[in-house]
Amino acid sequence: MSGNTQARSEPRLTIQSRLDDLALLWPWVESLGADFSIPANTLYAIHLCLEEALSNVIRHGYQGRPGQPITVEFAQYDREVAFTVDDQAPPFDPLAQPEIAPATAPASIDDFPIGGLGIGMMRKFAGSLAYQRLPAGNRLILRFPLGA
């Protein structure tokens, strides 16, 4: 490899519906961050949101059935990056679900309710979320601003 030639990260990551495959996510996101100069705090938000989305597809969409594909596509625009998550699970619009918020702030992390908080977390950390029903599955698009 010559001095200025640098391999770019693949714009697509395909995993199977196994929670172990989530380990492939961080190195891929980190590589995109290096290639496209994505700030560290934005990388953290991207990783958090993608891990939540993918684990939900694996656990709930595919109901733990192994060997089902999930594809994540990366795109860069002027002032934002986008990640498109496609699956072949039964139709489910996560954005149509009501947000669950605890009536009072939990005293500790151990007191936090399990489930129902992921969509709210993604809404907080992503710049925008969009859902599309596909002929054979679902598409979730997460966009993250890159600053002023």
Sequence and secondary structure as in RCSB ss.txt:
>XXXX:A:sequence
MSGNTQARSEPRLTIQSRLDDLALLWPWVESLGADFSIPANTLYAIHLCLEEALSNVIRHGYQGRPGQPITVEFA
QYDREVAFTVDDQAPPFDPLAQPEIAPATAPASIDDFPIGGLGIGMMRKFAGSLAYQRLPAGNRLILRFPLGA
>XXXX:A:secstr
  TT      SEEEEES GGGGGGHHHHHHHHHHHHT  HHHHHHHHHHHHHHHHHIIIIISTT TT EEEEEEE
E SSEEEEEEEE SS   GGGS     SS  SSGGGS SSS HHHHHHHHSSEEEEEEETTEEEEEEEEE   
